[in-house]
Amino acid sequence: MKILNLCTLAGFPSFFFEEMEKHTELLLNTEFEDELVENPVFQDLIDRITDFSKDCKIIGYHYTRADKDDILKGGLKSRTGQEIRETFLSRYGKLFTPEELDTIKNAWNAYFNKNMISCRDYRIFFNLTTTALFDSGAEPLLRYYGGEQVYMPLKGFPSIAKKIQNIGSPLLIKATLNPCQLKLFDYEDIAKIAISSYHRLLRPDASQCDRDVYQNESALLEQIEIIDLSNQSIAQSDIKSTYLLENP
């Protein structure tokens, strides 16, 4: 099955690039992605790419601060927040004072109510481009250990926040995804994001169309590539050549 990379455009058919080349002037004179992808001149291309992509998988990007060895053992596991937090305490609880442990448990109990649990448990989130690396969207995910199921209510406690910043490594997980399993996703999104990514090849200052999607299924080890961002200073202009074009 063909794999489409919506960020690097690897895997896209030649007719996509041929059609985009016809609109170079429009692309150069448009700044905002929503204005671009909603332009009627691209509707036929969107329809063709949508039809083409029905038999394809796509690349997604998951940002986390984690223990790399855990992911190497079992991929990205779909779990409940309670399981994630209990594992965190059993492994790293000794790093915190008794007072800090009380604060952690109280903060979790207050924050993770029934509604919060229902919209987070058994969900693994992905972006479909790497834009979040450069607009600060991924920053807290890479800075604080354990994902939002751990750190979200703890950032406001300086001594605790400092400790969870020193656990694990910042990781970019590049995953091969089945669009049929994705939520908050429509097949037209593939074409719209691809048009936006092509646009940014001509106008790097243009805004990027992206989607936050999730799946309930685990991402198995054979579906993922782990990119360790420790000690990396990544310029926006370098991301494709450094990480993505090398592994389309």
C-alpha positions in Angstrom: 0.0 0.0 0.0 1.4 3.4 -1.0 2.3 5.8 1.9 1.7 9.5 1.6 3.8 12.1 3.5 1.8 15.2 3.7 4.7 17.2 4.9 7.4 16.2 2.3 4.9 15.2 -0.4 6.6 11.9 -0.9 4.3 9.4 -2.5 2.1 11.9 -4.2 1.2 11.2 -7.9 2.7 13.2 -10.7 -0.6 14.8 -11.6 -0.6 16.6 -8.2 2.6 18.4 -9.0 1.7 19.1 -12.6 -1.6 20.7 -11.5 0.1 22.7 -8.7 2.6 24.1 -11.2 -0.2 25.7 -13.2 -1.1 27.9 -10.2 2.4 29.3 -9.3 1.3 32.9 -9.6 -1.7 32.3 -7.3 0.5 30.5 -4.8 3.0 33.3 -4.7 0.4 35.9 -4.1 -1.5 34.1 -1.4 -0.4 34.0 2.3 -3.1 32.2 4.2 -3.7 28.5 3.8 -7.5 28.7 4.4 -7.9 31.2 1.6 -5.8 28.9 -0.7 -7.3 25.5 0.0 -10.9 26.8 -0.3 -10.2 28.4 -3.7 -12.5 26.8 -6.3 -9.6 26.3 -8.7 -8.3 23.5 -6.5 -11.5 21.6 -6.1 -11.0 19.2 -9.0 -7.5 18.4 -7.6 -8.8 17.9 -4.1 -11.4 15.4 -5.5 -8.7 13.5 -7.5 -6.3 13.3 -4.6 -9.1 12.3 -2.2 -10.0 9.5 -4.5 -6.3 8.5 -5.0 -5.7 8.5 -1.2 -8.5 6.0 -0.4 -6.0 3.2 -1.0 -3.0 4.8 0.8 -1.6 5.2 4.3 -0.3 8.5 5.6 2.5 9.7 7.9 1.6 11.2 11.2 3.8 12.9 13.9 3.5 12.3 17.6 5.4 14.6 20.0 6.3 13.3 23.5 8.9 13.3 26.2 9.4 9.7 27.2 11.8 6.9 27.8 12.9 5.8 24.4 13.4 2.2 25.5 9.7 1.9 26.5 8.7 2.8 23.0 11.3 0.5 21.5 9.8 -2.4 23.5 6.2 -1.9 22.6 5.5 1.0 20.2 3.0 3.7 21.2 0.5 1.9 23.5 -3.1 3.0 23.8 -3.7 3.2 27.5 -5.9 4.9 30.1 -4.7 8.0 31.9 -4.9 6.1 35.2 -2.5 3.5 33.9 -0.1 6.1 32.6 -0.1 8.0 35.9 0.3 4.9 38.1 3.2 3.8 36.0 4.8 7.2 36.4 4.5 7.2 40.2 5.8 3.6 40.5 8.8 4.5 38.4 9.6 8.0 39.4 7.7 8.7 42.7 11.0 8.5 44.6 12.1 11.7 42.9 9.5 13.7 44.8 9.1 14.7 48.4 6.0 13.5 50.3 4.6 17.0 50.0 5.2 17.1 46.3 3.5 13.6 45.9 0.5 14.9 47.7 0.4 17.9 45.4 0.7 15.7 42.3 -2.1 13.4 43.4 -4.4 16.2 44.4 -3.8 18.1 41.1 -4.5 15.0 39.1 -7.7 14.2 41.0 -8.9 17.7 40.5 -8.0 18.0 36.8 -8.9 14.5 35.4 -12.6 14.5 36.0 -15.1 12.3 34.2 -15.3 14.5 31.1 -11.5 14.9 30.8 -11.0 11.1 31.1 -13.6 10.4 28.4 -11.8 12.6 25.9 -8.3 11.4 26.6 -8.3 7.7 27.5 -7.2 5.3 24.8 -6.3 8.1 22.4 -3.0 8.6 20.7 -2.8 12.0 19.0 -0.9 12.9 15.9 -0.3 15.9 13.7 0.0 15.4 9.9 2.9 17.9 9.4 5.8 19.0 11.6 4.6 22.7 11.9 4.1 22.3 15.7 7.9 22.0 16.1 8.2 25.6 15.0 5.1 27.4 16.3 5.5 26.2 19.9 2.7 23.8 19.7 4.9 20.8 20.5 7.0 22.7 23.1 5.2 21.5 26.3 4.9 18.0 25.0 8.6 17.8 24.4 9.6 19.6 27.6 7.5 17.8 30.2 7.6 14.0 30.7 4.7 11.7 30.3 2.3 13.6 27.9 -0.7 15.6 28.9 -2.0 12.7 31.0 0.8 13.4 33.4 2.0 17.0 33.2 -1.0 19.1 32.3 -2.1 20.0 35.8 1.5 20.0 37.2 3.1 22.8 35.1 2.1 25.4 37.7 4.2 23.9 40.5 7.8 25.0 39.8 9.6 22.3 41.9 7.5 19.5 40.3 7.7 20.9 36.8 11.5 21.2 37.0 11.8 17.5 37.9 9.5 16.2 35.2 11.5 18.2 32.7 14.6 16.2 33.6 13.0 12.8 33.0 13.1 11.0 29.6 14.1 12.5 26.2 12.2 14.7 23.7 11.0 12.4 20.9 9.4 12.9 17.6 7.6 9.7 16.6 7.0 9.3 12.9 4.2 6.8 12.4 2.5 5.2 9.4 -1.2 5.5 9.9 -4.3 4.0 8.4 -6.7 6.9 7.7 -9.7 4.6 8.3 -8.7 4.5 12.0 -8.3 8.2 12.5 -10.8 10.5 14.3 -11.2 14.2 13.7 -10.2 13.5 10.1 -11.6 13.6 6.6 -10.1 12.3 3.5 -10.2 15.7 1.9 -7.8 16.8 4.6 -5.0 14.9 2.8 -5.3 17.0 -0.4 -5.8 20.3 1.5 -2.7 19.7 3.7 -0.7 18.6 0.6 -1.7 21.8 -1.3 -0.6 23.9 1.7 2.7 22.0 2.0 3.4 22.6 -1.7 2.5 26.3 -1.2 5.1 26.6 1.6 7.8 25.3 -0.8 7.2 28.5 -2.8 6.3 30.8 0.1 7.9 29.7 3.3 6.2 32.5 5.2 2.7 31.2 4.3 0.6 29.5 7.0 0.4 25.7 7.0 -2.7 23.7 7.0 -2.6 20.8 9.5 -4.9 18.6 11.5 -4.8 17.2 15.1 -6.1 13.7 14.7 -6.1 10.6 17.0 -6.6 6.9 16.9 -7.7 4.5 19.6 -5.5 1.7 18.4 -1.9 1.3 19.5 0.9 2.2 17.0 3.0 -1.0 16.7 6.8 -0.8 16.7 6.9 -1.7 13.0 4.7 1.3 12.2 6.9 3.9 13.8 10.3 5.6 13.6 11.7 7.3 16.7 13.6 10.6 16.2 15.4 11.7 19.3 15.5 15.5 19.5 17.9 15.7 22.5 20.6 18.3 22.0 19.1 19.3 18.6 18.7 22.8 17.5 16.4 22.5 14.5 15.9 25.5 12.2 12.6 25.5 10.4 14.3 25.5 7.0 16.3 22.4 8.0 13.5 20.1 9.2 12.8 18.4 5.9 16.4 17.8 4.9 17.5 16.8 8.4 14.7 14.4 9.4 12.0 14.0 6.8 13.4 13.9 3.3 16.0 11.4 4.6 13.1 9.1 5.6 10.2 9.8 3.3 
